[in-house]
Amino acid sequence: PQPSPQDLVLARQAGMTMAASTLKLLRGASTNGTPLKNLVFPASGLAKWADAAPALFADSTRTVPSRALPAVWANKADFAAKAKVFSESTKALVAAAKADDKAAFDAALASTAASCKGCHDSYQAPPAPPARAG
């Protein structure tokens, strides 16, 4: 059976959470001097996510409650362009880790974080404020 629209939204939400965690792990590991060869695996996972994520924004998911803004579907070309930048930056991250190039790794890390922010600024609603107690 095909995944339901709700399953696709759940998958992209889980992937976004793991991507954010991986980016934080990579940033901390780079700052702490972890050998870059040890970061190839998590960077490769992030690159796979970057390639897979756009498919999870299928038209069937546009009415499923999520933080995705209607602009995702209204501006498909721009959304795809932003996704491509994310994908390219994660591939640069992997290449830099494999090459043990710290300057390139840090530059790709900054580019990856900026591409996430750029897409989220345009296509993701801010989180709901926390509920007040009492």
N, C-alpha and C positions, 0 to 999 in steps of 0.2 A: 504493500500500500504506500501511496505517496504521503509525505509528511503534511499535516494540516497547516493552515496559515498560522495557527497558534504555536505549533511546533517550530515553525521557521522563526517566529519572533523569539521564542524561548531560546533557540539555538543562537541567534544573533546576540541576544542579551548575555548569554553565558560566554560567548566568544569575546564580546566587548570587555567583560569583566576579566577574563583570562588575558586578553591583550594588554589591558591596563596594568595588571599584575606583572606580566612579563616585562613590559617597558620599565616599570619601577625596579624590578629585579636587575635588568640589564644596566640601568643607570647606576644603581648602588654598587653592583659588581665592578663596573668600570671605574667608578670613583675609588673603590677600595683596592684596586690593583689586581683583581682577579685576572688570571691569564685569559686572553681573548679566545684561545682555542677551547676553553671551557664554556664559552658563551655561544658557540656555533649552534648547538642544539636548541636552546631557547630562542635564539634569533631566527633560526630556520622555522620553528613553529610559528613565530609571529609572521614571517613571510608567507607561510601557507595560509594563515588566517587572512592576511591582506588580500590574497588571491580569491579566497572563498567567500568573504563577507558580502560583496555586492550581490551575489546570487540570493542571499537571504532576504533581500528587500524586494521580493516578488510582488507583482501587482496585487496578488491575493492577500497580502499582509497589510495593505494600506488602511483597512478599517479595524484591525486588531489593536487594542489599546497598547501603546508604547510611547516612548519619548521621540520616536521618529516624526519629524514634521512633514506635512503634506508636500513641502517643497522637494522632498526626495523624489517623488513621482512626477511632480510638475516640471522639475529641472533635471531630467535624466542625464542629459549630456554633461552638465556641470558636475553632477554627483559622480558620474563615471570618471570624469577627468580628475576629480579629487581622490577617488579610489585608486586611480592609476598612480598618482603621485605617492600615495601611501605604499602601494605595492613596490614601486621603484625604490623608495627610501628603505624599505625593509630588506630588499635584495642587496642594496649597498651595505647595509648593516651586516648581513651574512658574509658578503665578500670581504669586508674589512676584518671581521673576526677570523675568517680563514687565513687571510694574509698577515694576521698579527700586526695590523696597522692601527695603532691607538688613535692617531689624529683622525684618520678616516672613519674609524668606529665612532668616535665622539661626534664627528660632524654628521654621520648618518643617524646617530641616535637623536641629535637635535632636530634633524630634518624629519625623522619619523614622528617625534612628539609634535612638531609643528603641523605636520599633515593631519594628525589625529585632531588637534585643536581646530584647524581650519575647517575640517568637515563637520565637526560637532558644532562649531559656532554657526554654521549655515543650516545644518540639517537635524539638529537634536534640541529638543526642548530642555530647558533647565530642570533639574530635579525638583520635585514638589518640596515645599518647606516641611520640616519635621512637625508632626502633630504636637500640639501643646498639651501638657498634662493638666488634668483637673477640670 
